[in-house]
Amino acid sequence: MSQVAVLSANGLGDALLTRILCHHFENLGACVTLFHPKHETLYALFPKASFAPYPPLETFASFFSKYTLIILENDHSEIAWTLLHLRERGLLPQLKVVFPTPNVRMQKAYDYVCLGPYALATHLSFACQYFHPTSTLSKDNGLLKLQENKIQNQVLLHPTSLDKKRNWKQEQFMCLATKLTLLGFSPIFSVSRQEYPDWAFLTQKGFAIAANDSLKELAHLCASSCYFIGNDSGVGHLASNLGVPTLTLAGNLKRVKLWRPDWSLNMLATPSLPLPNFKGLHLRLRENFWQNFVSVSKVLKRFQKLVERSHSWY
């Protein structure tokens, strides 16, 4: 039985996405291990899968030499740099890389680069076929099937992310929740237990909020919702993976087109025009001020379009 190692970047979304590669090779009869920093938490979503932490960098050459195939999601990290360096030295010739964008270290005969207007989940289905030409296209990653009853008109709002610069403003989310309520929807905020103290005040203002203690709890909350609205983060990928239509709020249209959730119906709310980053002047409009160019009314209109399309999607 062939041994396959898939090496993911750090985020929840990265884990869900690279599991597309894993599940593909599992279906071909390979023994596949996904390496991820939060490997222990992922069994809640993929109880039959194999996960592991990264070994120490200095052991990479010997540790990964036992694998028939190694697939790396390039994230420009020290881990990725080390693996690419080892391949260039001829020590890990079985390494293949998925590059989200073109890179000078690509090897055309081995690597896949994400070109074209597709989201990354679709690109990874293409990569599966590229790495194993007889395969069929699929975005299935083997996610646990949840039998969760939908709560009528529930809209899950996820107002946080690992990068605060990607977050829409707190007051914007509150205003959106109020308007959704007036339209007959039932918004509920979702945050982690660690984030809850910063958002607990919402209960005093009459908003529903769920503080999730585990990834399994979060998955059930996603699965019970009819729609998802949130920042560019892994939770949007989880909701989409569970069949929930998603609306993603972001400041960089080019980036989010590639990284948007793509298992179910998805839409984007971004500034109407590309925002520049004036680095020399320390005026990074795209990074620090994009929220001012994505109004509550714009997000509400995009959400209404999402609801309209979802009725004909399924």
N, C-alpha and C positions, 0 to 999 in steps of 0.2 A: 504494500500500500504506500502510495507516495505521501510524503510529508510536506505540507505547505504552511509557510509562515506569512501572515498578513500583518503589516505594521501600520498602525493607525496614529494619527495626530491626537492631541489631548482631549478634544471636546466630545460631548455626548453625540452631537451631530456627526462628527467624524467616525465614531464607533458604529452608528447606525448605517452610515454610508459604506464604510469598508466591509461591513457584514454582507453586503451584496456580493463582493468578491468571495468572501468565505463560503457563503451558501452555495454559490455556483460550483466551487470546487468540491464541496461536500457532496453535492448531487452527482459529481463525477466519480465518487468513491474515494476521494482523498481524505487524509486525516489533517484537519486544518486547525491552526491555533491563531487567534487574534491577540496581538500584543497591544496593550493599552494601559495607561497609568491608573485608571480606575477599574481595572479588570474585575475586581471582586463584586462591584455593584451591578455589572452587566448580566450576571446569571439570572437576575430577576426578570429580565426581558428575553433572554435566550438560554433557558435552563439546560438544553441539550448540547450547547456549544462549548468550545474549549477556549479559555482565555488565560493569559499569563502576563506578568509584568515584564518590562524590559530588563535584560541582564545588564551588568556593568559594561560601559562602553569598551573598556579594554579587553573584554572577552568576546566581542561581537564576531570576530573572524572564526574562532573555534566553535562558539555556540551555534551560529547559524549555518555552519558548513554542513551540518547533518540534514538540512532541509533540501528537498528536491527542487522546490521553487520558493522564492521570497518575493513578495509584492509589497512595495513601499508607497504610501501616500506621502508625497514630498510636501513638507511644511517648512522648509528652510531651517529646520532645527539642527542642533548638534548631532542628534541621533541620525537624521537624514544625511547630514554631511559626512558622518563617519561611515555609513553604509556605502554611499557613493564613492568615497575615497577608497574603500576596500575593493569595490568592483573595479575601479580604475587601475588598482594594483594587481588585478587578476585573482584576488582571493575569494570573491563571491560572484562568480560569473553567472550564477543562477538568479541573480537579483534583477527584477523588473520593476519599473517605477511608473506611477501615475503622476504626471505633472499637471496641476491645475492650469498653469500658464506655461508658455514656451520657456525653455531653460537651456543655457549653453552646455550643460552636462548631460543632456538627453543623448541616448543612443537609439537611432531610428529603428534598428532591427529588434530592439528589446522593449522600448518604452512607449507609453501611450500619453499623448498630450491632449488636453481638453480644448478643442477648437470648434467653433460654431456656436449657434444660439441655444444650446441645450443646457439644462441644469446638471449638476454633478451626478445625481443619482442615475440619470439617463446615460451620462458619459461612462459611468462605471459599468453599466450593462454593456455598452459598446466595448469597454476595455476587456470584459470577460470574453467576448467573442474574439477580440484581437489576440488575447493570450491563448485562447483555445478555439481556433477557427470553426470547428464543427458545432459549436454551441448555439443555442437559441437565445434571443434577447429576453432578459427578465430583470426587473428591479427587486425581486423577492429577496429578502434577507433573512427569512426564517423567524421573524419576530413572533413572539408568543401571541396567540389569538385570544383576545379578551371578549368574553360574553357580557357586555355591559349595556344596560338599557339606556337609551338616550334620554336626557332630561330636556323636555320641550323648550326650544328657543334658548338653551343655555349657550352663552358665548364665553369662552375661556380667554381671559386677558392675562398675558404674561409680560409684566412690565420691566423685567430685569434681564441681564445677560452677564457673561464673564467680563465683558469690556464695557465700562460705563459710558464710553463715548458712542456706543451703538444704541443707547437707550433713549427712547422718546421721553419727553418730560413727564414727571409725576402728575402735574396739574392737567396735562393734556389727556392722560389716561383717565383721570377722574372725570373730566368733562365728557369724554367719549362714553364712559360708563353711564353717566346721567342721560345722555341723549339716546343711548341704546335702550335704556329702561323706558323712556318715554315712547319709544317705537314698539314696545311690547316684548323686547328681548330680556333675558335674565343674565346679565353679566356677572362673572365671578372672577376675582383676581387669584392668581396662583403664584406663590413665592415659596422658597425653601424655608425650613425652620430657622436657619441662620439669618435670612433676610427679613423674617417676620417683624422684628422690633421696628424696622424702618417703615413698615406698612400697616402696623396694627391700628393706627388712627383711623383707617378706612372704615372699620366697624362702627366707630362713633358717628360717622357720616352716613351710615345706612347701607354701606356696600358689603357684599359678601366676599369673604377672602378665605382661601384654603392654604394652610401652611403644611407642605408635604415633608414627611420625615424620610421618605424613601422613593426610589425610582419607580417602584411598583405602584405606590400610591399615586404618583404623578401620572403614570400610564393609565390608571383607572379613571382619574379625573379627566384626562384628555379623551378617553374613549367614550365617556358619558356626555361629552359636549357635542353640540351640533356644529359649532364654528370655533375657530381659533384666531386671535389677533395678538401679535407680539413682535418684539424686536427680532433682529437677525440673530438667532440663537438655536441651540440644539433642541430646545423644547418644541419649536415649530416643526422640526424634522420628526420628532416623536409623534406629534399630533397627526401630521401628514401620513406617517407610516401606519398609523392606526385608522386611517380612512377619513380624517376630519379635514374639511376645506379650510385653508389657511390664508390669512392676510399678513404679510410681512412688512414691517416698517423699517426703512433704512435710508441712509444718506448717500450711498454710493450705488447707483443703478447698475453700473458695469459689474461690480463685484457681486451684488445680490442676485443678478440674473443667473450667475453660475452657481451660487451657493444657496439659492432658495429651496424650500421644501418641494419635493417633486414626486411623492407617491400618490397624492390625491390632488384635486383641484387647488390651484394656488394662484394668488394675485399679489401685487406689490403696491406699496404706497411710498413714493420717493419724490424728491424735488423735481419740479417740471423741467428744469434745465440743469445740466451738470454743474456742480459747484467746484470752484478751484481751491487749491491749497497754495497760498502764497508763502512758501517756506521761508524765504529770505526775510519777509516782513513779519514772520511768526503769526500770520493770519490764516489759520487752517479752517476755512469756512466749511469744507466738506466734513472734516472730523468733528469740529466743535460747535457748529451752529446750524447743522442741517435740520434740526428739529424745528427751527423757525420757518422753514420752507415746506414743512409737511403739516398742514393745519388739521384741526379736528374735523372741520367740514369736509376736507379732502378725503380723510380716512373714512369718514362715515359714508361718503359717496362710493368709495371703492368697496366698502363692506356691503353696501346694498347691491352693488353689481355682483359681488361674490355670491350673495344669497340667491340672486336671480339666476346666475349661471349654475349654481349647485342644483337647482330644481330640474334642470335639463341634463345635468352631468350624469346623474345616477339613474 
